[in-house]
Each structure stands twice: as structure tokens, then as C-alpha cells.
Amino acid sequence: MTGVQLEIQAIAAVTAAACALPGAFLVLRRLSLLSDAIGHSILLGIVLAFLVVQELTSPFLVVGAALVGLLTVVAVELVRGTGLVREDAAIGLVFPALFSLGVVLVARYTDSVHLDTDAVLLGELAFTPFDRLVAGGWDLGPRALWVMSVILAVNLVALLLFYKELKLTTFDPALALALGLAPGLVHYGLMTLVSVTAVGAFTAVGAILVVALMIVPPATAYLLTDRLGVLLGASVGIGVASAIGGYWLAHALDASIAGSMAATAGALFALAFLFAPGRGLVAAARRRARQRWEFPQTMLAIHLLNHEGLPEAAVENRIDHLDAHLGWEPAFAREVVERAQRRGLVRSDGAALELTDRGRAGARSSLARTA
Amino acid sequence: MDFLGDYTLRIVALGAGTLGIVAGALGAFAVLRRQSLLGDAISHAALPGVVLAFVLTGTKAPLGLLLGAAFAGWAATLAVMAIARMSRIKYDAALGIVLSVFFGIGLLLLTDVQKQPDATQAGLDRFLFGQAAGLLRSDVITMMALGLPVLVALALLWKEFKLLAFDPGFGASLGLPMRALDVVLTGLLVVAIVVGLQTVGVVLMSAMVVAPAAAARQWTDRLGTMVVLSAGFGALAGVVGAVISSRVERMPAGPTIVLCVTVLVLVSLFLAPRRGLLWARVRARRARARLRVQAVLEALLDLDARHGDGHAHSEAVLEVAGAGRGGAGRTLAELERRGWAERRGDDAWLLTPAGRAEAEERYGGRR
């Protein structure tokens, strides 16, 4: 691995980690698409700031972009607040308009050599190591690495300081309001973090794939856990894995790094979607299959319990009687009895069936639950 | 030269107009069904389809690329539905995931295509950002060939789609296959979006779905009117945007069209009769004035009833009586103008017989 490769991976990993933290809250608060909106409209902020300072590396660009990101959120709120359009439509109205304004400004007032719409939308991670941060003649490393590390640190500090507030306003905004936690303030604080992070990240991965890094890893983590702390940690881990994995995928295919990062994140999500323990499609299918056999076993146990120790037990509690009593096909009855035996619910003596202690307890508790 | 310019403009305007009509009509349903942002996801997700179609067919013939786009957009819609239905991931996150991952895969494929020495990707780039100026006659014909069947299908299944938009439960109770209709309507939306991709590009296509419909919604409560208006707004924005962009230097067409449609939205939000913000404001002001008149009339009537000697009351007393909010003076002047109250002395007021009749007719029954 060369130094440049290492640096690209470091930038990608730090960017992914920085995006995953605020992204997790966007997913939980059902605001995922605000990341898309902010990611697009920051172009306008960058262009406006560029037109003022006429310099692409100025920190004012970041400030301008973050401000327009916030403006997007405010504008969406305003449009929605009129009650004339719904929230999804409000988002869909605001960001294309701001983005269009940005593109028109780029086309009319800037030299496209300096500011490229493609670059804003798509980013180019491969070039980031060549933009070095130099202080007093010392090469301190890629500028993007420094920028994203600072943003990651800011996100971490904000998260640690306001963990309680974020958690409560996310899961129970009414209680948060009652406790005086100012959900509105927390909302805009979070949106500020999202804006700043998106601005930092777009140079590396582009505006559209900021969405991939903000939404996909937390969504994947959400399929794996119910605890917020674990979710945040897992989001960062999955994000970093997507970044590193994506880098090597791009390396192997000689293709866009940002694109492969998004594709890798998508692949990890698909894995979780299919195989997540308890919640994945496979687990759900297996649960359904198990439940299909569990119910007849319960019925069998209850049936045996009903007649147990009574004179008719010799007639009723036989495998060949289940057809008459429960309407079960003989093959089905055999399968149920076999499964019940395997689970130690039922003993059989030839065709006669008897409950085990465990089967009796199970049948009683099922009856108690329905009573 | 002029003729050539006009011809190009005609083609571009025709293309943008077609896009506006088709996206506007289908967008009306998308907005009503709270699927505004599905358009965003579909248009982004079309990218890998476009690139794959190019890789597979090796040509940039618009029909093949559009079919590829439609296929990918369709797959994306199904993926969104599957994620939102079969996991705990909510609809918004499902859209974000599908949008960004499909787009990322598209980018991956695109850079792969760019490596091939003979394959200039110029035709593919157009899908990303749109390039109305580069529209050819064959492109426009393709757009129409795809757009017309969409509109015909919309007309044929009008009643069913109306039910789907407003009361799917009732539709199901009538025995209509609502799930299948949902799939068909979303499929039509996919085609509508794909038709516009070349002109305004992936990023801005979503605006052409949402904005005309959101504007049209403000003017009417009837679905038919809304769909026609929405298509009209879309076409208007498309044509005007195309003309502006061809007449003004360095005005890219896609963003110009989107800005035009945004202007339409703003005008509608403010000026549309009944729903518009401006009229709401006027109505609120009128209601306040009416309430003030009522309060002062009631106060005068009340004071009169208590004193019974027909003497005038000062403005200050009226203020205290609760009729004041924001100054009773202006309202009293208004009452005087209508001949319902008259001034006695400096600032004492009395109901006229007409005013008394009016007040008793209006509020007397309440006491």
C-alpha cells in the first residue's frame, strides 16, 4: 500500500464515520431525505460564498454552504407550515430550486475551471490527497483528512454533550418538550451538524453519495440492534467498513471510489436485510415456518390434556383418532406428533399418546394465556 | 441561420413541453399519494439502467437507454416498497438507501464505461445533468412515443386511479385489484420520469414531478382540473425555460426550467384563490374587522340596555368594555360611516336607531 492509498482510505473512513453519527438520528427521526436536500442545496452556498471571496479553499465556503444547508431546512419548514403542501412535497420543491439556482450561478458567473458542478455532485476521492495542508513549510497531510477529522470530532463532542437531549427528542418529543428540552432547538442543532458534515464530505464523495454515507450504514445498524448506543457504534463501524471495502472494490475495478463505497454500503445493507438475526427476511421466514408447526403441536398437547386420565383417553389420545377429532390428515398428524416428540412434549406407546410433564405444563400455560 | 436557430428551439421547446405535460400529469397523482420523493429516487436510480443499457447494446440510441432507465427505475421502486414493507426501515430511509446505492452503482458502471477508449460517455453524461440544447428530433419523437401511451393509459384507467389516490380501501371493497393498479400507476410514473431525464437530468427531474402538481393543487379541489392544470404548468415551464435558456447566454436549460416551475409554485402558493396565502391574509383581516364591528356594536347595545336613558358613552368606556382590542376609534368611525353610531360631543358615542336595529338583529337574540 502506498502512502496515497493509505491517505485515501483514511479520508474515506473518517468521512464515513463523521456522516454516520448525525445520519443515525436522521434515520430514527424519519428525516432521511433532508440529507439529500441539504447535500444538493449546499452547491448554492458554495457558489455564493465563492462569488464573494473568489477563492475555492477559503473556510468561508464551508460556512456559506452550511448556512444554505440550514436555510434549506428552514425553507422546507416554512413551505410545510403554510399547510398548502405536505412535507415530502415541500422537500421536493425546495432543494431542486436551490440547486438550480446554484447551477445557473455557476454557469453564468464562475469560470467552470474553478468550480465544477460535476465535482460537487460526484466528488473525487482519488484527488483529495493532492490537496495538502501546509503550515510553516511543513506538510501536515491532506487537507480533507484534517477537515473531516475536525468535523468528526465536533460531531462526537456534540453527541456526547447532548446525548440525552438527542435521545429523548428522537424517541419521545412530547416528553422532551414537557421536560423543557426544546426539541426545536435540538432539531436545528442536529441539522447544523448535518449541514456541516455534508459540506465537509461532498468534496470527498459528492453530494449525492453523502446520502449513502449518512443513511445506509445507520439503516443497516437499525436492522441489527434496538439500543441507541449500539446503533451509533455499529453505524460508524459499518460506515468505515463500507469506506475501506469500497476503496478496494474501486481499486479492483479501477472505477469511481465514491460509487463503490455506496455500492458496498448497499451490499452490507442487503446482507443485513436478508440475514439479520431476528429481523432479516431469512429469520422471518424460518420463524413463520416454525410457527406453522408450533400451533398444531399446541393443539395436540391441549387435546391430550383435555382427555388425560379420563375413561375416554384410551380412544381419544391415539394418533389415529386425530383425524376424526382435529380434522388432521394422517400424514400431517404423524408429522406433528413426531415434531412434538422431538421437542419432548409427547410420549407415544404404539398408537397411544401421552403428555410428558413438559408437554402438560406447556398445554396448561397456553390455556391460561387464552383464558 | 435564423431558421436553423428556430428549428433547434422548436425541437427543444417541443421536448421540454412533452416532458412537462407527461411529468405534470403523473406528478399530480404522485403528490396526492404522498409519493413526491419517489420521483427523486426513481430518477437517480435510472442511472445504472442507462449505463447498463449502453454497455449491453453498445449504442446511444435513445430508446435503448430509456428502456434501461425505465427498468432500473422500476427495480428501484420495487426495492423501496420491499424495504419499507418487509423491514422496520421507514419509507423515507428506504428512499434514501435506494436512491444513493443505485446511483453509486451507476457511477461505478459509468467510470467503467469511461475507460473504454472508443466509448465517449457524452451521451451518458447527459442523463446526469440533462442537456436540452442537445435534443435531437429523434429524441423528441422517442419521448412522445413513450409519453403518449402513458397519457392514454392514465385516461383509460382514470376512475381506478382516482380511487387509488383517494380511497384505496373502497376500491378494494369494490373488487378492484388495488395492488396491481398501484404497480401500474407507479410504472407510468417511472416512464414519465424517464422521458424527462435527457432534458433536465437526474437531479432536477424530481422537481418536474412535484412542482407542477403542487402548484396546480392550489387552484382546484377537483382531480381532473388538477391533472390538466399540472400538465399545463409543466408544459409552460418547459417551453418558457427552454426559450429563455436558448435566448440568454450561459443559462443551462434544466435549471432554468426548474426555476420557471418554481416561480409558478410561488405564484400559486401566494395568489391562488381561496387557498393562496395572500387571500388567506385578506380573509383573516376581514374577519378581524367583522369581529371588531361586532364587539363595538354589542358593547354599545349592552351599555345602552344597562343605562336605559339613551346617553352617549365615551370611547374609553368602550375600550374597557372589551370592545377595544386594537383601538375602538377606527371601528367607531366605520360604524359612523355606515350610519349605525353617532358622535356626541368630543368622544362620546351613541347607537343610532338603525344601529340599534342592526345590533339587535345580529346579536340581540343571544342575550
Interface residues (C-beta under 8 A of the other chain):
Chain A: V27 R30 L31 S32 L33 S35 D36 H40 V79 T82 L84 V85 R86 D88 A89 I91 G92 L93 P96 A97 F99 S100 L101 V103 V104 A107 R108 T117 D118 L121 L122 I208 L209 V211 A212 M214 I215 V216 A219 Y222 L223 A250 L253 D254 A255 S256 A258 G259 S260 M261 A262 A263 A265 G266 F269 F273 R279 L281 A284
Chain B: V31 R34 Q35 S36 L37 G39 D40 H44 I83 M86 S87 R88 I89 K90 D92 A93 L95 G96 I97 L99 S100 V101 F102 F103 G104 I105 G106 L107 L108 L109 L110 T111 D112 K115 L128 F129 V203 L204 S206 A207 V209 V210 A211 A213 A214 R217 Q218 R250 M251 P252 G254 P255 T256 V258 L259 T262 V265 L269 R275 L277
